[in-house]
Amino acid sequence: MSSPAALSASLVQIVNIESDLRAANSRLRYRLKLVEDLWESVLLRESGQELVDLLRQLRAMCSPEGQAPEYPAEEVLKVVESLDLHQATTAARAFALFFQLINIVEQDHEQEQTSIYRVSPINSEAEYPVGTFRWLFPELKKLNVPPRQIQKILDNLDIRLVFTAHPTEIVRHTIRDKQRTIAKMLKELDRLIGFRGDEAVPQAIALNWEAASLQDQIAEEIRLWWRTDELNQIKPTVLDEADYTLHYFEEVLFDAIPVLYDRIASAIAVTFPKLKLPSYDFCKFGSWVGSDRDGNPYVTPEVTWQTACYQRNLVLNKYIKSIERLSRLLSLSQSLSDVSQDLLDSLGDDQIHLPEIYEKYSIKFRQEPYRLKLAYVKNRLERTRDRNQKLRHSGWQASEMELSTKGQEHLLYTHVDDFLAELKLIQASLIETKLNPKPLENLIRQVEVYGFHLAHLDIRQESTQHSNTITEIAETLQLLPQPYDALSEAEKVTWLTQELKTRRPMIPSHLNFSAKTNEIIETFRMVAKLQQEFSIEICNNYVISMNRSVSDILEVMLLAKEAGLYDPATGKGSLSIAPLFETVEDLQSAPPIMTELFELPLYRTYLESHDHLQEVMLGYSDSNKDSGFLSSNWEIYKAQRALQDVCQKYQVDLRMFHGRGGSVGRGGGPTYEAILAQPGRSIEGRIKITEQGEVLASKYSLPEIALYNLETIATAVIQAALLPSSTDTLDCWLDTMEEISKRSRQVYRHLIYEQPNLVEFFHQVTPIEEISQLQISSRPARRAGKRDLGSLRAIPWVFSWTQSRFLLPSWYGIGAALEEFLQENPDGHLSLLQYFYSKWPFFKTAISRVEMTIAKTDMQIAHHYMRELTKEGYEEAFIEIFAEITEEFQRTRKVLQLITGQKQMLDSDRDLQRSVQLRNGSIVPLGFIQASLLKRLRQHRPDTVDLRSRYSKNELLRGALLTINGIAAGMRNTG
């Protein structure tokens, strides 16, 4: 029982935290006012009073809740339609700048809120927020979770976050740099004026010449930003995308990992001091940037090789800088501090192999053995980096002689373990004298996580590409009496199994196939070279998108065998294969496919090389596009439960790989809640999740936010494994959800796939065609050139509905399904759904995500898009479609209010509600401007005499793209 003193101290801390939170909210208000004033002052100086007045007039056209005004709104149309292109694009740029400034302030506020809880605890019983390590372990102790169960999860803890290059990040790298600069300046301004509570900030700045000067600098930085083009002028290359993505590692994540480990270590030590800590690399990173070739013709074997070399160069440079800092730190004199014999012996070996380093530093570091040792280490790292640069230029097809390190083993590091061994040798010597410098310990942790590869590269390719390759090889070499693709599934499995057992090569070394088949074969050969040069860790996972059969997996195994990645003599291989199940039908087929696969003795033997671990990826984007939000999430939920049962039956460990997007329509949303909403047994301390697009910027731009995000993910994985939801055993709940999900899918598919004019509606009333011309990705917007939904990727599908404020993929079909269920038994079923909402994480998370998107949906501005952009002859059909959408929107909002008990959307999350309403007030006029520019663009005729249309089509397109940029910034998500 707690002592009065302890309770008093805890109460003091809680009061202090509440006081700090109030101060943080006050700071948020003042920062929002400050950046708005700076925004207006910059625009006044750069573009004049006329623009400022116009922006004020446009913003005043919204209701207090930030919704578009009711029709008829002649005054709105009159103002917007009277704008020439220059005025319209300038206003669009101004609104985009406003949103980005607001985003900076809110992101800093989020970071500040997480930092408030990072004070040193007064005692072990202090309150900490849910989702943090300091909350989790006391909670486990309070619930009497056996320490041995906790230890098992800690031993298995394996969190992998995979960064992808999916085209949802619309902000240029250049602009991101300016945002970071302004964020740092605003924090420094806080420090200079010593803001506390609701002080008179302008007076405080005026009285402090440093603060006044800094405010002027911020305004100047915003002016520089205003004069910077927001749009990429050319499509980024794949290597450009790699540079952009890896920037987060260089700026934030490299230094974040040691701190993350400190947090979990200290939290465990307080509550469970006898538990063994997880491994340093319990949280590591992967990447698809430069390796995901599904639908991207620009990701070639050479590009993947270049990406791997680029990653290694980045991490080697980070290590070299760390060694330089350590050398400045470890100034110990041998006459004043003992040195281990092992370290002295290693210095003798170093002198033999690197005499030039000894000659250069032996006198300078005569009595400083640690500095001398680090000089050798640094030189080896530099030689390793230099060799890496040569390999980058020579390419993956370099000769074995060029790749060889024979005779250089003592001059450079051929494997990261050699570098790690030297660091641990230094650490062991220091520990003998009771020293263990934190920077050295941190570096060891970083090396354990990042190795010489930085991030694991996953190869991804679509299944038919492999079957087409096998078909062409078999036909060219006359391996089968009939075409491979004419075989039944059973015949394919039989033949593939036989070929996998055969030790003779099937594919000749010299390739005479089609360019596409040659590239598929060369990809596997390049992976073998990567593993040979970088170690297996760099690239040991192959994801098969649109996986629909056992043969899809065996085809990849056969191609791996031909590249030396699978040994038929032992049945072992170095490439783990992860089938990706995407559509609803694929998700339903996943358990029987994996059952059939595990029944194959050959594959079970293959799994032994991967510690009996099978990775299965679930795609949220395509399943959502296929069946709607609720049905998609439910099918994924069921698939996880069934796959866990299958794996348990065959004694195979399962790692779920969640292909989540940034927006709700692509499986996005708060990651902590999403993990807890998974079926309890599907997470046994292991999870893999994609992170992409604008999510990277929102989660990993600032150190404290990145750490908080990583900590909540780790907390959720441990919590989900040890405190699973008991609802998985309640069949009646599952049956109810199945019924609602089926109805939701029917309603969604009726609109999307059975409404004959929906495709035309989508192309006319959303900016899909203009979005496809944004230079934000190396990957095409469509899998094929067809103008249909089947070939359209999920990202532009969601992106387009978001721009025109429908956000339809995130909620359509849910209201009808829930309302129909309620009508069967109004009181009883409402009570049941409310109970689901309060007790079932899956249902609560789904409803919360829908609620957020409904709050961002504006059917009035959506109506404006339809009225303005509908082509002649489609009016009647589109009115019918819009009425159907509007009816479902109203139905969904009403049902959500009944279930949550809230009067307004997001009443239970005032911060998010405030954020949405703050943006809505400026997104609405920007939407009017976008609709106007789209209309002008699409009606453009070169021979027109209309003065408003005197601009070229390219000028009008640029204006429309600027509005897309602005709305994306305001919505804080794209696709």
LINVEN-V764053 format. One record per pair of residues at least 4 apart in sequence whose C-alpha atoms are under 6 Angstrom apart, sorted by the first residue. I is the first residue (numbers start at 0). J is the second residue. D is the distance in Angstrom with one decimal. If there is no record, write none. Layout:
((I | J | D) (I | J | D))
This chain:
((3 | 7 | 6.0) (9 | 125 | 5.2) (22 | 196 | 4.9) (25 | 196 | 5.7) (25 | 197 | 6.0) (26 | 30 | 6.0) (29 | 33 | 6.0) (34 | 38 | 5.8) (39 | 43 | 6.0) (41 | 45 | 6.0) (42 | 46 | 5.4) (43 | 47 | 4.4) (43 | 48 | 5.4) (57 | 924 | 5.6) (58 | 920 | 6.0) (58 | 921 | 5.6) (61 | 65 | 5.5) (61 | 66 | 5.7) (61 | 67 | 5.4) (61 | 68 | 5.8) (61 | 920 | 6.0) (62 | 66 | 5.5) (65 | 916 | 5.5) (65 | 919 | 4.7) (65 | 920 | 4.3) (67 | 859 | 5.7) (67 | 860 | 5.7) (67 | 923 | 5.9) (73 | 77 | 5.9) (76 | 80 | 5.6) (82 | 86 | 5.6) (82 | 87 | 5.7) (83 | 947 | 6.0) (85 | 89 | 6.0) (88 | 958 | 5.1) (91 | 962 | 5.4) (95 | 965 | 3.9) (98 | 968 | 5.7) (98 | 969 | 5.1) (102 | 106 | 5.9) (110 | 703 | 5.7) (110 | 704 | 5.2) (127 | 134 | 5.2) (129 | 134 | 5.7) (130 | 711 | 5.1) (130 | 714 | 5.8) (131 | 711 | 5.8) (132 | 263 | 6.0) (132 | 266 | 5.8) (133 | 266 | 5.2) (139 | 144 | 5.4) (152 | 156 | 5.7) (152 | 684 | 5.3) (153 | 277 | 5.1) (154 | 277 | 5.6) (155 | 684 | 5.7) (156 | 281 | 5.5) (156 | 684 | 4.6) (156 | 685 | 5.8) (157 | 281 | 4.9) (157 | 685 | 4.7) (158 | 282 | 4.7) (158 | 685 | 5.8) (158 | 686 | 5.2) (158 | 687 | 6.0) (159 | 282 | 5.9) (159 | 283 | 5.1) (159 | 284 | 5.3) (159 | 687 | 4.6) (160 | 284 | 4.9) (160 | 285 | 5.9) (160 | 687 | 5.8) (160 | 688 | 5.1) (160 | 689 | 5.9) (161 | 284 | 5.7) (161 | 285 | 4.2) (161 | 286 | 4.9) (161 | 688 | 6.0) (161 | 689 | 4.6) (161 | 690 | 5.8) (162 | 286 | 4.6) (162 | 689 | 5.8) (162 | 690 | 4.9) (162 | 691 | 5.6) (163 | 286 | 5.9) (163 | 287 | 4.8) (163 | 288 | 5.4) (163 | 691 | 5.1) (164 | 288 | 5.2) (166 | 776 | 5.0) (167 | 692 | 4.5) (167 | 973 | 5.7) (167 | 974 | 5.3) (168 | 692 | 4.2) (168 | 693 | 4.7) (188 | 210 | 5.9) (189 | 193 | 5.9) (189 | 194 | 5.9) (191 | 210 | 5.8) (192 | 203 | 6.0) (204 | 210 | 5.3) (204 | 211 | 5.4) (205 | 211 | 5.9) (231 | 774 | 5.6) (233 | 774 | 5.8) (234 | 774 | 4.4) (235 | 239 | 5.6) (235 | 776 | 5.9) (235 | 777 | 5.6) (236 | 777 | 5.5) (237 | 289 | 5.9) (237 | 777 | 5.9) (241 | 245 | 5.9) (241 | 288 | 5.6) (247 | 251 | 5.5) (248 | 252 | 4.5) (248 | 253 | 5.3) (251 | 702 | 5.5) (257 | 441 | 5.3) (260 | 264 | 6.0) (261 | 265 | 6.0) (267 | 271 | 5.2) (268 | 272 | 4.2) (279 | 444 | 5.7) (280 | 447 | 5.9) (280 | 448 | 4.7) (283 | 448 | 5.9) (284 | 454 | 5.1) (285 | 454 | 4.6) (285 | 455 | 4.2) (285 | 456 | 5.8) (286 | 455 | 6.0) (286 | 456 | 5.1) (287 | 291 | 5.0) (287 | 456 | 6.0) (287 | 457 | 5.6) (289 | 298 | 6.0) (289 | 303 | 5.1) (289 | 306 | 5.8) (290 | 303 | 5.3) (290 | 458 | 5.1) (291 | 458 | 5.5) (291 | 459 | 4.7) (292 | 298 | 5.3) (292 | 459 | 5.8) (292 | 460 | 5.5) (293 | 459 | 6.0) (293 | 460 | 4.5) (293 | 461 | 5.5) (294 | 782 | 5.7) (295 | 778 | 5.0) (298 | 302 | 5.8) (300 | 522 | 5.2) (304 | 395 | 5.9) (305 | 391 | 5.6) (308 | 391 | 5.6) (310 | 453 | 5.8) (311 | 451 | 5.5) (311 | 452 | 5.0) (314 | 453 | 6.0) (319 | 377 | 6.0) (325 | 329 | 5.9) (326 | 370 | 5.2) (331 | 367 | 5.8) (332 | 366 | 5.3) (332 | 367 | 4.9) (333 | 366 | 5.2) (333 | 367 | 5.9) (338 | 428 | 5.9) (339 | 428 | 4.9) (349 | 353 | 5.6) (350 | 354 | 5.1) (350 | 357 | 5.6) (357 | 361 | 5.1) (360 | 364 | 5.8) (361 | 365 | 5.3) (364 | 371 | 5.8) (373 | 377 | 5.9) (379 | 410 | 5.8) (379 | 411 | 4.3) (382 | 411 | 5.6) (383 | 411 | 5.3) (383 | 412 | 6.0) (390 | 394 | 6.0) (393 | 397 | 5.8) (399 | 403 | 5.9) (415 | 450 | 5.8) (415 | 451 | 5.8) (416 | 420 | 6.0) (423 | 427 | 5.9) (429 | 434 | 5.0) (430 | 434 | 4.9) (430 | 435 | 5.6) (445 | 449 | 5.8) (446 | 450 | 4.8) (449 | 453 | 4.3) (452 | 537 | 5.6) (455 | 537 | 4.9) (455 | 538 | 5.8) (456 | 537 | 6.0) (456 | 538 | 4.9) (457 | 540 | 5.2) (457 | 541 | 5.9) (458 | 541 | 4.8) (459 | 541 | 5.8) (459 | 542 | 4.5) (459 | 543 | 5.9) (460 | 543 | 5.5) (461 | 543 | 5.7) (461 | 544 | 4.6) (462 | 543 | 5.7) (462 | 544 | 5.9) (462 | 545 | 5.8) (462 | 546 | 5.8) (462 | 551 | 6.0) (463 | 467 | 5.9) (468 | 516 | 5.1) (469 | 473 | 6.0) (470 | 483 | 4.9) (471 | 475 | 5.9) (473 | 477 | 5.5) (473 | 478 | 4.8) (486 | 490 | 5.7) (486 | 491 | 5.9) (491 | 495 | 6.0) (492 | 496 | 6.0) (492 | 550 | 5.5) (499 | 557 | 5.8) (500 | 567 | 5.2) (502 | 567 | 6.0) (512 | 517 | 5.8) (521 | 525 | 5.9) (523 | 562 | 5.8) (524 | 562 | 5.0) (529 | 533 | 5.6) (530 | 534 | 4.5) (530 | 535 | 4.4) (535 | 539 | 5.9) (539 | 574 | 4.6) (539 | 575 | 5.8) (540 | 574 | 5.6) (540 | 575 | 4.7) (540 | 576 | 5.9) (541 | 576 | 4.9) (541 | 577 | 5.9) (542 | 577 | 4.7) (542 | 578 | 5.8) (543 | 578 | 4.9) (543 | 579 | 5.5) (544 | 579 | 4.8) (546 | 578 | 5.6) (546 | 579 | 5.6) (546 | 580 | 5.8) (549 | 592 | 5.9) (550 | 554 | 5.9) (559 | 564 | 4.9) (559 | 565 | 5.8) (560 | 564 | 5.3) (560 | 565 | 4.3) (564 | 572 | 5.5) (564 | 573 | 5.6) (565 | 571 | 5.9) (565 | 572 | 4.0) (566 | 570 | 5.6) (566 | 571 | 5.6) (570 | 604 | 6.0) (570 | 605 | 5.5) (571 | 605 | 5.0) (571 | 608 | 5.4) (577 | 614 | 5.1) (577 | 615 | 5.1) (578 | 615 | 5.5) (579 | 616 | 4.5) (579 | 617 | 5.6) (580 | 585 | 5.2) (580 | 586 | 5.4) (580 | 617 | 5.2) (581 | 585 | 5.9) (581 | 618 | 4.4) (581 | 621 | 5.7) (581 | 622 | 5.4) (582 | 621 | 5.8) (582 | 622 | 4.3) (583 | 622 | 5.5) (586 | 638 | 6.0) (590 | 642 | 5.4) (597 | 603 | 6.0) (606 | 611 | 4.8) (607 | 611 | 5.1) (611 | 651 | 5.3) (612 | 651 | 5.9) (612 | 652 | 4.6) (612 | 653 | 5.8) (613 | 653 | 5.1) (614 | 653 | 5.9) (614 | 654 | 4.7) (614 | 655 | 5.9) (615 | 655 | 5.3) (615 | 656 | 5.8) (616 | 655 | 5.9) (616 | 656 | 4.3) (616 | 657 | 5.9) (617 | 657 | 5.3) (617 | 658 | 5.9) (618 | 658 | 4.9) (619 | 623 | 5.9) (619 | 658 | 5.9) (619 | 659 | 5.8) (619 | 665 | 5.7) (619 | 666 | 5.2) (620 | 665 | 4.4) (620 | 793 | 5.7) (621 | 625 | 5.9) (622 | 626 | 6.0) (622 | 631 | 5.2) (623 | 627 | 4.6) (623 | 628 | 5.1) (623 | 631 | 5.0) (626 | 630 | 5.9) (626 | 631 | 6.0) (626 | 744 | 5.2) (627 | 631 | 5.9) (627 | 747 | 5.8) (628 | 809 | 5.5) (630 | 740 | 4.8) (630 | 744 | 5.6) (634 | 638 | 6.0) (638 | 642 | 5.9) (643 | 681 | 5.8) (646 | 650 | 5.9) (646 | 651 | 4.8) (654 | 685 | 5.7) (654 | 686 | 5.8) (655 | 686 | 5.6) (656 | 687 | 4.5) (656 | 688 | 5.7) (657 | 688 | 4.8) (658 | 689 | 5.3) (659 | 666 | 4.8) (659 | 667 | 5.6) (659 | 689 | 5.7) (660 | 665 | 4.6) (660 | 666 | 5.4) (660 | 667 | 5.0) (661 | 667 | 4.6) (661 | 694 | 5.6) (662 | 667 | 4.7) (662 | 972 | 5.9) (662 | 974 | 5.7) (663 | 667 | 4.4) (663 | 668 | 5.7) (663 | 809 | 5.9) (664 | 808 | 5.3) (664 | 809 | 4.3) (671 | 711 | 5.8) (671 | 712 | 5.6) (671 | 715 | 5.5) (675 | 719 | 5.4) (676 | 840 | 4.6) (676 | 841 | 4.1) (679 | 719 | 6.0) (679 | 723 | 4.2) (679 | 724 | 5.7) (682 | 720 | 5.6) (683 | 720 | 5.1) (684 | 716 | 5.7) (684 | 717 | 5.8) (691 | 695 | 5.6) (694 | 698 | 5.9) (695 | 699 | 5.5) (696 | 700 | 5.2) (698 | 705 | 5.4) (699 | 705 | 4.6) (706 | 710 | 6.0) (710 | 714 | 6.0) (711 | 715 | 6.0) (714 | 718 | 5.9) (715 | 719 | 5.8) (718 | 722 | 5.4) (719 | 723 | 5.1) (736 | 740 | 5.9) (739 | 816 | 5.4) (742 | 816 | 5.2) (743 | 812 | 4.6) (743 | 813 | 5.3) (743 | 816 | 4.9) (744 | 748 | 5.9) (745 | 749 | 6.0) (746 | 812 | 5.0) (747 | 812 | 4.8) (748 | 752 | 5.2) (749 | 753 | 4.7) (750 | 754 | 5.1) (760 | 764 | 5.9) (761 | 765 | 5.8) (764 | 864 | 5.6) (764 | 865 | 5.2) (764 | 868 | 5.6) (765 | 799 | 5.5) (765 | 803 | 5.7) (766 | 799 | 5.8) (767 | 799 | 5.3) (771 | 780 | 5.8) (781 | 790 | 5.4) (781 | 791 | 4.6) (781 | 792 | 5.5) (782 | 790 | 5.1) (783 | 790 | 5.6) (794 | 798 | 5.9) (794 | 974 | 4.6) (795 | 799 | 5.8) (797 | 974 | 5.1) (798 | 973 | 4.9) (798 | 974 | 4.3) (800 | 805 | 5.3) (800 | 806 | 4.9) (801 | 805 | 6.0) (801 | 806 | 4.6) (803 | 861 | 5.6) (804 | 856 | 5.2) (804 | 857 | 5.5) (804 | 861 | 5.6) (805 | 856 | 5.6) (805 | 861 | 6.0) (807 | 811 | 5.5) (810 | 849 | 5.7) (814 | 818 | 5.9) (814 | 890 | 5.2) (814 | 891 | 3.7) (821 | 825 | 4.8) (821 | 828 | 5.4) (824 | 828 | 5.5) (825 | 829 | 6.0) (833 | 898 | 5.1) (834 | 838 | 6.0) (835 | 839 | 5.0) (836 | 842 | 5.8) (836 | 843 | 4.6) (840 | 844 | 5.9) (854 | 904 | 5.7) (858 | 862 | 5.9) (864 | 868 | 5.8) (864 | 930 | 5.8) (865 | 869 | 5.7) (868 | 934 | 5.8) (877 | 881 | 6.0) (887 | 891 | 6.0) (895 | 899 | 6.0) (896 | 900 | 5.4) (896 | 901 | 5.2) (905 | 912 | 5.3) (909 | 913 | 5.9) (913 | 917 | 5.9) (918 | 969 | 5.8) (922 | 926 | 6.0) (929 | 959 | 5.9) (929 | 962 | 5.6) (932 | 936 | 6.0) (932 | 959 | 5.7) (935 | 939 | 5.8) (936 | 955 | 5.6) (967 | 971 | 6.0) (967 | 972 | 6.0) (967 | 973 | 5.6))
